[in-house]
């Protein structure tokens, strides 16, 4: 599972770098890239923490989602 979290982390970093380096992009395009990149980085860092699987499991159970 760690491979997928690293992949999400690097895609998020790529989105943020892309948003800052492309000067020709308008703000309507940059904002979603920055938000998506930030969310991806935050999610991957959260999932690397100890106990995150139990937190996600309890959240899914509270919404009656059974996987």
N, C-alpha and C positions, 0 to 999 in steps of 0.2 A: 504494500500500500504506500510505502514511503516514496516509491518512484513516482506515483501519480501526484503526490503532494509537492514533490520537487518540480514536476512538470507544470503544475498550476502556479507555483511560485515564479518560475522563470517566464511563463507566459504573462503573468501580471507585471513583472519587471519590464518585459518587452513592451507591453502596452504603455506603461508610464514613460519609458524612454522614447518611444515612438511619438507620443503626444508632445513631449518637450523638444524633440529634435526637428520635427517637421514644422517649419515656420509658415508654410503655405496653407496649412489646414486652418479652417475657420473654427470659432469657438464652439459651434454646434457639434463638430466632430471631435474636438479635443476633450470636451467635458465627459462624454460617455466613455472614452478611452481611459481617462484618469480615474473615473469612478469604478469601472470594471477592473482595472489594474489594482486599485486599492482594495477592492473587495476580494479579489483573488489572492492577493498577498496576505490579507488578514485571515482569510479562511485557511490557507495552507499553513500559516504560522500557528493558528489555533489547533489544527489537526495534528501538528507535531508535538503538542503538549501532552503530558501524561494525564490520563483520565478523560481525554476528549471523546473517546469512543463511548464511554458511559454517559456522558452528557448528551451526545447525539442520540443514543439509544433511548434515554429517558424523554427527550423531546419528541422523538418519533412515536413513542408509546403514548405520550400525552395527547397527541393528535390522532390516535388510533390508526397509525400507519404501520402495518406489519410487513416486513420484508423477509 
